[in-house]
Amino acid sequence: MADGLREIVAHYAQYGWFLAIWGVPLAALTVAGVASSTRSTDAPSRGHERRAVLGAFPTLALIALTAFLGVYAYALMAHEDLVGIDYAQLTAKRFVGMMIWPESGRFFPLGLQEYNLLSLVTKTAWFYHAFSVMELAVLLICVFRLLDELPIWLRCVTAVSLLVVPAVQLSFFGLVFPERDLIVWLAVWLVCVQSFSRTTSRSAWYAALIVTQRVLYYKETAFTIVGGFAGLRLVAGAWNDREALRRGELGPTIARHSLEIAMLGLCGVFLAIYAAAIRPHVTASYVAARPTGSSATALAGYLRSDLILDALLIAFGLRMIAIARAKTAFHPLWDSAAAGAIAYALAFIKLGIVREYYLAPADFLAALYLGYVGYDALRAQPRLTIAGALIAVALLFQSNLRDDAYVVLIRKQLVAANVRLAEFLTGYSRAHGARELPLFFAQPGGFQLMELSSFLQYKGLRAEATTGDSASAGFAVLSAHRYPDARCHPSQAFRCEYASAPRAGDLVILLPGHAVSPAELASLRAHGRELMHFTPQPAILERALAALVPNDRLADLTFTEYVFEYGPPND
C-alpha cells in the first residue's frame, strides 16, 4: 500500500498545474465568503420531510424499492470483467491519466479518477462495480432527501423510474462513463443548495461551492448545468429585487445571491482554463473526428429516443407560461435545475453529437423535476387524471426496462465471450509451452484490437512492446490491415503487425459480434484445425433478461467466437 501511495503521488505530480489552478478559486471564494454574509436566495420551504408514521402502502412501496434495488445491484455486478469499449483506460496502465487532451479538445480531468484510489486495494471488476453500487446508494439517499415533501410511495416511484432511464442505466452499469459520477455529484450538489436554502448556514454555502467545483470538471459541458441553474436563480432574484436595484441598492441583492454569483464565477474560471490551456492547441477535435450531423439532426435524434427529455421540455414550458401569468410561483431549486438540464441538452444538440449516455445528467434532473412538479400539479386533479398519469409512467417504465434488458444482455454476453477467449489462450500457451502466441484477426478494426490486447494483458498474457515482463506468455496481434506505425490505435501502445494472410501455426480468431459466412468457416476448417467454438450459455440472470427482450431483437444477437490453428489443408 505504501508503494502504491508513492506511485500515485508521483502520477499526480505531472498534473500539479491543474490541481493548483483547481484549488485556487475555492480558496479565494472561501475568503470572500468569510468576509461577507451568506443568506439564502429561496423563500422559506413549504416544509421539511414529513414525520408521519409509515402506513401499509408506504411500507409496501419501500419493500418493493428494496427488492428492485437488490436485483438492480446484482445485475450490475454479476458476470462482469474489465472489458469493453474504452475499458483500456482502466487496464492498459497502472493508473488512469487525467483526461486533459488538448489535441482533441477534451478536458474533463476528474473523470474516472476514483479508480486510481480503488486500484490501490485491488483492480478487479467486482470491486469497481461495488463502488458503483455505493454511489447508487448515495444517489438514492440524496433523491429521498431532495423530494422529502413528496409522499414516500411517490419517491419510490421516482427512484425506480430514474434508474431505468436508458442513459442512467448505461452510466451505472458501465465503468467508463463519467456521467455516473456527474449524476451522483449533482445529487449531492442539489442537497447542499437545498440545505443552504433552508438553513442559510455557512457550511452549506461552502459545501455547495466545493461540490460545484467537482461537478464542473467531470464533463466539458457540465458548466451549462451550473450556469443555467445559477443564472436563472440570479435573474429571478434580480426581478424580485427590481425596485431596490432601480434605486441603486446592490448590496442586499449581492448578499442574498452570493452563492449564485460564486457558482457563475467558478464557471468563468473553468471556461478561462479551457480557453487558455485547451482551445489554442486543438488539432483534431473530438467532435470533428466523430460522424456528426447537424443540430437539427441531433435534436430530432434526442427527441425521438429520450422521452423523459420530451416530458421535461413540455413541463418546463407550461410552468414558465404559468409563472409569467402569475398562476404559479417560481421554484428556485427545481425550475432552475430544469433550466440547467435543458441547457446541458442544448449543448450536445449544438455540437450535433448523439450518444446513448450523453444526456444522463439531464435525464436525472428531468426525473426529479417531473416527480416534484408532477405531484404539485396532479394532487388536486381528479382521480381519473392521476390514474392516467400513473399509467403513462408505467408504460414508459416498461419500455425503458425492455431497452435496458437488451443492452445489459449484450454486455453480459460480450464479457462472457472475451473472458472465455482469455482463458483459452492462457490454457493453450501453458499446454503447448508457447512463449508467444501469434493471433491473426481478419475482421475487427484497430480500436477493438487495442481494447482486446489491453484485456488480454490484464488477464495475464504479455502484450508485445508494452511490457518487459518475460515471465508470462506473450501474444502478437496480426492483421490484414496496415495501421500507422503498426499501432492498433493511437491512444495506446499496443501493436497490430501487418500480415496479408495467416501463416502456418497462427491462431485465427473470429470475435463475437461479427457475422461469419458458412463459406468462411468452411475455408478455415479446410486450411486448419478448429480449437474453440464458444457461444455464451445463459445463466439465470441472462435468461431473465432475455425474457424481457422482444424476440425480433434477440435474433440480432450474435456472440459466437472461434479459434482456428492455421496450417496445411486437412484431408
Secondary structure, 3 states (H helix, E strand, C coil): CHHHHHHHHHHHHCCHHHHHHHHHHHHHHHHHHHHCCCCCCCCCCCCCCCCCCCCHHHHHHHHHHHHHHHHHHHHHHCCCCCCCCCCHHHHCCCCCCCEEEHHHCEEECCCCCHHHHHCCCCCCHHHHHHHHHHHHHHHHHHHHHHCCCCCHHHHHHHHHHHHCCHHHHHHHHCCCCHHHHHHHHHHHHHHHHHHHHHHCCHHHHHHHHHHHHHHCCCCCCHHHHHHHHHHHHHHHHHHHCHHHHHCCCCHHHHHHCHHHHHHHHHHHHHHHHHHHHHHHHCCCCHHHHCCCCCHHHHHHHHHHHCHHHHHHHHHHHHHHHHHHCCCCCCCCCHHHHHHHHHHHHHHHHHHCCCCCCCCHHHHHHHHHHHHHHHHHHHCCCCHHHHHHHHHHHHHHHHHHHHHHHHHHHHHHHHHHHHHHHHHHHHHHHHHHCCCEEEEEECCCCHHHHHHHHHHHHHCCCEECCCCCCCCCCEEEEEECCCCHHHECCCCCCCEEEECCCCCCCCEEEECCCCCCCHHHHHHHHHCEEEEEEECCCCCHHHHHHHHHCCHHHHCCCCCCEEEEEECCCCC
